[in-house]
Amino acid sequence: MHPILFEIPGTEFPLRSFGLLVVLGFLLGAHVYGRLGRKYSPDPDRDQAGFAAIPIWVLVGILVGARLMYVIVEILRGSETGKGYLSDPLSVLFYWQGGLVMYGGMFGAVLAGWWGIRKHKLPVWHAVDLAVVCCFLGLAVGRIGCLAVGDDFGRIVPEQYADLPFPIVVRVPTELPEGSLFTEGNAGQTLWATQIWMSLNALFLALLGAWWIGRRRYAGQVTLGLFLLYTVGRSAIEVFRGDEVRGVWAGGLSTSQIISIALALVCVVLIFRNRKLRDAVPPA
């Protein structure tokens, strides 16, 4: 576990492994998005500038959406963190203190990306399909940062499963490093490696989506299919999560599980409605 890689010379700000991996994930996703845009665009010369600009819109959406969702959840939970946001609204902007929710980032990325796509007059659902594939690729890298800092950790593994290897389980150091988000109760314990599971889930969806792009029946099919699969995988992983601070609601469902159920229902309805659709997809 390496939450803090080193302090930036001449400053008091540390370079955190989570932030570095999120940036690397974003850059990888942006690079692949440009390549997919050129490969599948019916007019690459015309659309090149648009595909290059979309990642910036998506980045803004991720940062705003992920932070806003976290703030809303903390306020609704009535936590000390949420009360702090109400008493000092300016602290909502203190990103370096941590606090992001993936689903909020995903919704923010979709809305901001949608706006950017319309602004640059790209084929909307075609561009969204490509963006979703690249977002999952970036997420696969960024989620490794969760393991590095001890965020989104799993429950304590029952004794009979404690000898399972990584990446099924992860063994937390007895002495937690500075900046670790593992709790003191996790020190020296063996936990389910939920961070890596989420990373592998995102990588699988990215690879599936890249394969699916050239085989879809209509623009938007990849987006709906990947989102539906993500809700299933994420809900299953949530069962093994041990950081109840993320919010547990009526019936013992986490915030992410509640959102997953709602999103899955929307995806199923749209997939059923579009079952006979054969939309013209730009050729490779």
matplotlib code that plots the C-alpha trace (Angstrom):
import matplotlib.pyplot as plt

x = [0.0, 1.5, -1.0, 1.7, 4.4, 6.5, 6.1, 6.5, 9.8, 9.4, 5.8, 3.8, 1.6, 2.2, 1.8, -0.8, -0.9, -4.6, -4.5, -1.6, -3.4, -6.7, -4.8, -3.0, -6.4, -7.9, -5.0, -5.2, -8.9, -8.6, -5.9, -7.9, -11.0, -9.2, -8.0, -11.5, -12.9, -10.6, -11.2, -15.0, -15.8, -17.4, -15.5, -12.3, -10.9, -14.1, -14.6, -11.0, -11.2, -14.5, -13.2, -10.1, -12.3, -14.7, -12.3, -12.0, -15.7, -15.8, -13.1, -15.0, -18.2, -16.3, -14.9, -18.1, -20.4, -18.2, -17.8, -21.4, -22.7, -20.3, -21.4, -25.1, -24.7, -22.8, -25.4, -28.3, -26.5, -26.2, -22.5, -20.0, -18.5, -21.9, -22.5, -19.1, -20.2, -23.4, -21.5, -18.7, -20.0, -16.6, -15.1, -17.0, -14.3, -11.4, -10.9, -7.5, -9.3, -10.8, -14.4, -15.6, -18.4, -17.9, -21.6, -21.7, -18.6, -20.2, -23.4, -21.4, -19.2, -22.3, -24.0, -20.9, -19.8, -23.3, -23.1, -19.7, -20.8, -23.8, -21.6, -19.1, -21.9, -20.7, -23.1, -24.4, -25.0, -22.1, -19.7, -21.3, -20.6, -17.0, -16.7, -18.3, -15.7, -12.9, -14.3, -14.3, -10.7, -9.7, -11.7, -9.8, -6.6, -8.0, -9.4, -5.9, -5.4, -8.2, -6.1, -2.9, -4.6, -6.9, -10.2, -13.3, -11.9, -13.6, -14.9, -12.7, -12.3, -13.6, -10.8, -11.4, -10.7, -7.8, -5.2, -6.7, -4.2, -4.2, -6.2, -9.0, -7.9, -5.5, -3.5, -3.4, -0.1, 0.0, 1.2, -0.8, 1.2, 0.6, -2.4, -4.0, -7.8, -7.9, -9.3, -7.4, -9.6, -8.3, -4.6, -3.1, -6.4, -7.1, -9.8, -11.6, -9.8, -12.8, -10.7, -9.0, -12.4, -13.8, -10.7, -11.0, -14.7, -14.1, -11.3, -13.6, -16.3, -13.8, -12.5, -16.0, -17.1, -14.2, -15.1, -18.8, -18.4, -18.0, -20.8, -23.6, -27.0, -27.6, -25.7, -26.2, -26.5, -23.0, -23.7, -26.9, -25.3, -22.2, -24.1, -26.4, -23.5, -21.8, -24.7, -24.8, -21.1, -21.0, -24.0, -22.3, -19.0, -20.9, -21.9, -18.2, -17.5, -16.6, -16.5, -20.0, -19.1, -20.2, -23.8, -26.1, -29.8, -33.1, -32.9, -29.1, -28.5, -25.6, -25.8, -24.2, -26.6, -29.7, -28.3, -27.5, -31.1, -32.5, -29.9, -30.5, -34.2, -33.7, -31.3, -33.6, -36.5, -34.5, -32.9, -36.4, -37.8, -34.9, -35.0, -36.1, -33.9, -31.4, -29.7, -27.1, -23.7, -20.8, -18.5, -15.0]
y = [0.0, 3.3, 6.1, 8.8, 8.4, 11.5, 15.1, 17.5, 19.4, 22.9, 22.4, 20.7, 18.8, 15.1, 13.1, 10.5, 7.2, 7.4, 10.8, 9.6, 6.5, 8.3, 10.7, 7.9, 6.1, 9.3, 9.9, 6.2, 6.5, 9.8, 8.4, 5.3, 7.4, 9.4, 6.2, 4.7, 7.9, 7.9, 4.2, 4.3, 7.8, 8.1, 11.4, 11.3, 14.6, 16.5, 14.8, 14.7, 18.0, 16.9, 13.6, 15.3, 17.8, 15.3, 13.9, 17.4, 17.7, 14.2, 15.1, 18.1, 16.0, 13.3, 15.8, 17.7, 14.6, 12.4, 15.2, 16.3, 12.8, 12.3, 15.6, 14.7, 11.3, 12.6, 15.3, 12.8, 10.5, 13.3, 12.4, 14.8, 15.3, 16.2, 18.7, 20.2, 20.9, 22.6, 24.8, 25.6, 25.2, 26.3, 23.0, 21.2, 22.4, 20.9, 17.9, 17.1, 16.1, 13.1, 12.1, 11.0, 8.6, 6.6, 6.6, 10.4, 10.6, 8.3, 10.4, 13.6, 12.2, 11.1, 14.5, 16.6, 14.3, 14.5, 18.3, 18.2, 15.7, 17.9, 21.0, 19.4, 17.9, 14.3, 11.3, 11.3, 7.7, 6.5, 8.9, 7.9, 4.2, 4.9, 7.1, 4.5, 1.9, 4.3, 5.3, 1.7, 1.4, 4.4, 3.2, -0.1, 1.8, 4.3, 1.6, 0.3, 3.6, 2.6, -0.4, 1.7, 4.1, 1.6, 3.0, 1.0, -1.9, -5.3, -7.0, -9.1, -12.6, -15.5, -17.6, -20.6, -18.4, -16.4, -18.4, -17.5, -15.7, -12.2, -10.8, -12.7, -11.3, -8.6, -8.6, -5.2, -4.2, -4.3, -0.7, 1.4, 3.9, 7.6, 8.6, 5.2, 5.0, 1.6, 1.8, 0.8, -2.2, -3.4, -3.3, -6.8, -8.3, -10.2, -8.5, -9.3, -7.5, -5.6, -2.8, -5.2, -6.9, -3.5, -2.9, -6.3, -5.8, -2.5, -4.0, -6.8, -4.4, -2.2, -5.2, -6.5, -3.0, -2.7, -6.0, -5.1, -1.7, -3.2, -5.8, -3.7, -3.5, 0.2, 3.1, 3.1, -0.6, -0.9, 1.8, 0.1, -3.3, -2.3, -0.2, -3.1, -5.5, -3.0, -2.7, -6.5, -6.8, -3.7, -4.9, -8.3, -6.8, -4.5, -7.5, -8.0, -4.3, -3.4, 0.4, 1.1, 4.8, 4.9, 4.8, 1.9, 2.5, 0.7, -3.1, -3.0, -1.7, 0.5, 3.7, 2.1, -0.9, 1.4, 3.4, 0.1, -1.2, 2.1, 2.2, -1.5, -1.0, 1.9, -0.1, -3.1, -0.9, 0.8, -2.5, -4.0, -0.9, -1.0, -4.7, -4.3, -1.2, -1.5, 1.9, 2.9, 2.6, 4.5, 2.1, 1.3]
z = [0.0, -1.1, -0.6, -0.9, -3.4, -2.5, -1.6, -4.5, -4.0, -2.7, -1.7, 1.1, -1.3, -1.6, -4.9, -4.1, -5.9, -6.3, -8.1, -10.4, -11.4, -12.1, -14.3, -16.1, -16.6, -18.0, -20.4, -21.6, -22.2, -24.0, -26.3, -27.2, -27.7, -30.4, -32.1, -32.1, -33.3, -36.3, -37.0, -36.9, -38.1, -41.5, -42.0, -39.8, -41.1, -40.2, -36.8, -35.6, -33.7, -32.0, -30.9, -29.5, -27.5, -25.9, -23.3, -21.8, -21.5, -19.9, -17.4, -16.2, -15.9, -13.9, -11.4, -10.9, -10.9, -8.6, -6.1, -6.1, -5.6, -2.6, -1.1, -1.5, 0.0, 3.0, 3.7, 3.3, 5.8, 8.3, 8.7, 10.3, 6.8, 5.5, 8.3, 7.5, 3.9, 5.1, 7.6, 5.1, 1.5, 0.1, 1.5, -1.3, -3.6, -1.5, -3.8, -2.2, 1.0, -0.9, -1.5, -4.9, -5.9, -9.2, -10.2, -9.8, -12.0, -14.6, -14.8, -14.9, -17.7, -19.7, -19.4, -20.1, -22.9, -24.4, -24.4, -26.0, -28.7, -29.6, -29.6, -32.1, -34.2, -33.9, -34.4, -30.8, -29.9, -32.0, -30.1, -26.7, -27.5, -28.1, -25.0, -22.7, -23.8, -23.1, -19.8, -18.6, -19.8, -17.8, -14.8, -14.9, -14.3, -11.8, -9.6, -8.9, -7.1, -4.7, -3.6, -3.3, -0.8, 0.9, -0.4, -1.3, 0.7, 1.3, 4.3, 6.6, 5.0, 7.0, 8.5, 6.2, 3.2, 4.6, 2.6, -0.8, -3.1, -4.4, -6.2, -4.4, -1.1, 0.1, 3.3, 5.0, 6.7, 10.5, 10.5, 8.1, 6.0, 6.2, 4.1, 4.1, 4.1, 5.6, 9.1, 12.2, 12.5, 9.2, 10.2, 9.9, 8.5, 5.3, 3.3, 0.1, -2.7, -4.0, -5.5, -7.9, -8.6, -9.7, -11.8, -13.6, -14.1, -15.8, -17.9, -19.0, -20.0, -22.0, -23.9, -24.6, -25.8, -28.1, -29.7, -29.8, -31.5, -35.0, -34.4, -32.9, -34.5, -33.6, -32.2, -28.4, -28.1, -26.6, -24.1, -22.8, -22.8, -20.9, -18.4, -17.7, -17.2, -15.0, -12.6, -12.2, -11.5, -9.2, -7.2, -6.7, -5.6, -3.2, -1.2, -0.2, 0.5, 4.1, 4.0, 5.3, 5.4, 1.7, 2.8, 3.7, 3.4, 4.0, 3.5, 3.9, 0.3, -0.4, -2.3, -5.3, -5.2, -5.2, -8.1, -9.9, -9.6, -11.0, -13.8, -14.7, -15.0, -17.4, -19.5, -19.7, -20.8, -23.5, -24.7, -25.0, -26.7, -29.2, -29.9, -33.5, -34.2, -37.0, -37.0, -39.6, -37.9, -39.4, -41.2, -40.0]

ax = plt.figure().add_subplot(projection="3d")
ax.plot(x, y, z, "-o")
ax.set_aspect("equal")
plt.show()
